[in-house]
Amino acid sequence: MAAVTAMLEGLRDLVPLTAGGAAGRFAVQEWTPGGKSCGGVETSWRKDGIRGWIQKFRSGAVRVSFAVWIRDVDESGYFDDLDAVYEQGEQALATFLPEIENSLLVGHLVEAGLTATDEDEFIAARKWTLDGRVLTAGVVQQDTDLPVMVVVALEEPAPAWT
């Protein structure tokens, strides 16, 4: 998971956070492209068993996210013991959080409260602001037949309209 904190540290200096700039940081840090591009920019990356993605939204916001732990559904197509899987995800999150909190980012992180939307999206999560950006680490499951994942996302909000 050191690859994720190294990427987050590298992205902190990228102002503004752009899809092309983030792709360049992935390449420099020797992540393997996943073969998915948007607007001529590689958006899917892999390194050390970790998946990374770049998303650019119509609003102009850019998000770089990582799946640091994934638990796929059981053979039944669902989870036989969903509570146990959520607990495993929460343990994986608790193991990963010190890597963020003890990284070079520590002097720039400001704890932020979870919003109602965050609480609906995440099973468990922590959130910070990082130099005007939002950094979130949490356990998610998008739908009952999809994997449970620990994700880390750095998002630069859309530029304010003046």
N, C-alpha and C positions, 0 to 999 in steps of 0.2 A: 504494500500500500504506500510505500515510500514514493513510488512513481506519481501518485496522485498529489501528495503534498509538494513534490518538486514541481509539478505542473502548476499547482495553485500559486506557489511562490513566483514562478515565471510569468504567470498571467497577471499578477498584481501590478507589475511594472508596465503592462501593455495598456496605454491610455490613448484613445478609448479602446475598450474591448471590442474587437471586430472579429468576424468569422475568419477572414483571411489571416489576421494576425494570430489568432488562436491556432489555426491550422499550421502556421509557420512554427509556433512553439512546440506543437506535437511532433512535427518533423525533426526539429533540432534536438528534442529529447528522445529521439529514436523510437517513437511509437510507430506501429505498423498500420498503414492506411487500410481501411475496411472496404474500399471500393465503392463508397457511396458519396456522390458529390451533389452540390446544389450551387448553382451560379458559378461553376468552375472551381469551387472550394471543396476539398475533401472534408466530409462531416462525420465520419465514423473511424475510430481508431482502437487499437488493442496494444496492450503491453503487460507482461507478467500476469496474464489471466484477468486483467481488468479491462473493461470496455469504456471508451470515452466517446462523447458525442458533442457536436457543435450545432446549435439551433439559432437561426436568426428569424425573428418574428416580424410580421408586417409592420408592427408598431416601431420597429427599429431596435427593440431589445435583443440582446445576444445572451445566450446561456451556454455554458460549457459544463457538461455533467459527466459523471463517472458512476459506473456500477461496480462497487468494491466487493460485494458479496451477493450471490444469487442462489436461491434455492428454488428449483423447478418443481412443478406439480408431480404428484405420485403417479404411478401407472394407471390409476383410476381416472386420471385427467383432472383431478382435484387434489386437495391435501387431505390425507386421512386424519391428521391431527393438526388442524390449523393453529390452535393456540400454541402448540409446541414449536411450530415453524415461526410464528411471530416472536416467541421467546428467543429462539436461535438468532433471529434477525436483530432483536434488541441487544443480545450479547455481542454480536458482530459489530454493531454500532458502538457499543460501549468500549470495545477493544480498539476501534478506529479513532474515536474522538480524541484521545491523548496525542495522536499523531498530528492532528490539526492544532490542538491547544499548546503543544510543545514545539511547534515548528517556528520558522522565521516569521511567520504571520502574526505571532502572539502579540506583538506590540501594536498591531494595526486592527485587531479584532475587537469589536464592541458587541457584547451580547445583545440580542434583539428578541423580543417576545414573539411567540407564534401567533399568527392571525387565525381567525375562524376557518379560513380557507386552508391554511397549513394543517390545522387540527383535523380537518376532513380528509386531507390528502395523505397525511402521514400517520402511521401506527405509533411511532415515537420519533422525535426529531429535536435537533438543536439548530439555532439560527443566530447569525451574527451579521453585522455590517462590516464591510472591509473596504475602506476608502471610497464610500459612496455606492458600493455594490452590495449585493446580498449573497451570503454564503450559507447554504443549508445542507445539513447532513441528516439523513433520516431513513427509516424503514418504510417502504411502500409496497403496495400490491394494487395494481391498476384495476384488476377484475378477478373474480373468483377462480378462473381457469388460467391465470397468468402467474409467473413467478413472483415470489417475495424477494425484494432486493433492498440492499443498503446502498443508497445513492448519495452522492455529494454533488451539489450544483452551485456554480458561481454565475450570478446573473447581473449584467449591467442593464439597469432599467432603460426604457426608451427615452430619448431626449425629450425634454419638456418643450411644449409648444409655447411660443411667445407671441 
